[in-house]
Structure formats: structure tokens, C-alpha cells
């Protein structure tokens, strides 16, 4: 797919989202409620804690962390890919999608990027403003902001290929929702949604830090907070997991599509 074609799909998806904005308005209402639950919980914990910091974070930084985590979830993760690919298979549209003069994966990625652009236009700036002005999240310098942007973009690719790989495993079984639920659980536990990874026991923290999920949620939030430097090792880890996810997704989908062809699907 050409770059111009991808931009066209992204623009169309953004226009579609603004034409049917219910989902985004729903997110705008429910997401602060979700963050508020964690905020009230942790503020209560800090009130009864003998230390002013927990896991190296003050109370304000902890709340800012959950705001930044929610930005990561909404801006980077791409679970919708699993549901969309499953719908195309269930409704028999997969053959039509494959013969279109655009890359199948490129089209899906462009659609999801369009969603992220629309989300960013509506929610990201207000969320960052609250994190900075109310809860004391730092304002990154230009270098940190650039590193954050790079990690977000790599995180999008990593999440997309992980979701595509998982879709290849669950879509033929008709268990897309189960696959998405499994992904939500893994992201919650290993990605730092439930709590910052440094609060886990050492053995579980090692597992979480070795997984790809921390790169899409925990890592961007900690970079913004100035708690994690962007090193060559970090970027190589993201690239390595992205490459592994791509190979698994590519191989699995070739097998799935070959099976569909053999069976006349």
C-alpha cells in the first residue's frame, strides 16, 4: 500500500469517527470514571502510608501514572483488530478484503491509526493537561517528548502485530471475544494497568518486564513521568518483540487463509 493510500484511509476513518461520535463521547465519560476509581483507592492508601512515596511515586504522580496509562491504552493498544478480523471471517468478507488493491494488514493498520488520531484530537490533550496541571506530572523536555513519540509509534506497531497474531489463533475458532478478554487480562497484569510494575514481587516483576505488554502501556507512562530513560536496549527490545509478533502473525495467517481456501471458504 502506498503512503498516500494509507493517509486516505486514515482521513476516511477519522471522518467516520467524527460522523458517528457516540463511542468517543462514551469514552470521554467512562474513562475519567475508571481513572477516578484508582485515584480514590491510591489516595486512601497514601493517607494511611507512613511514607510519602510508594514505588518511588508520590500520591500525585501515582494518579498521573493512571491517567498516562489510560492514554497508552486508548492511544496505543489495538484490540479492535481481533474483533474486526473475526467479523470479516464470520460474514464471509475476508475474500473481498484480500482481493482489494490495498494490503490487507496495511488497511487494518490504517483504520486503527485513524481511530487513534480521532481519539487524540478529542481526549489526549485534556488528559495530559489534567495530569500536568492537577497531579503534577512533569512537562517533558523536547528530547523526552521525542522519545515518548517514538515509543508510542513503535508501541502501536507492536500492539497491532500482537493482536493480528492472536486473531489468527482465535478467529478460526470463533472466539474473538475470548481472545480480546485474554489480551485485556495480560495487559492488565503485565502491562501495568492494575498497578505500576515496580510494586510487584521481584519474580513477577521480572516476568512483566520481559513481556511485550509493558512496552505498550507501562513504558510510555514511565517515560513521560521521567522515571524511565529511553535506551538503545529498550528500543531494541520493542523492535525485537515487534519482529517476533510480525513473524508469528504472518505465518499463522498464511496457514489460516490456506485452510479457508482448501475448505472452499
Secondary structure, DSSP 8 states (H G I E B T S, - for coil): --HHHHHHHHHHHHHHHHHTTHHHHHHHHHHHHHHHHHHHHHHHHHHT-SSS-BTTB-HHHHHHHHHHHHHHHHHT--THHHHHHHHHHHTT-HHHHHHSSS-HHHHHHHHHHHHHHHHIIIIIHHHHHHHHHTT------HHHHHHHHHHHHHHHHHHHHHHHHHHHHHGGGT-HHHHHHHHHHHHHHHSSSSS-GGGS-HHHHHHHHHSSHHHHTHHHHHHHTT-S---HHHHHHHHHHHHHHHHHHHHHHHHHHHHHHHTT-
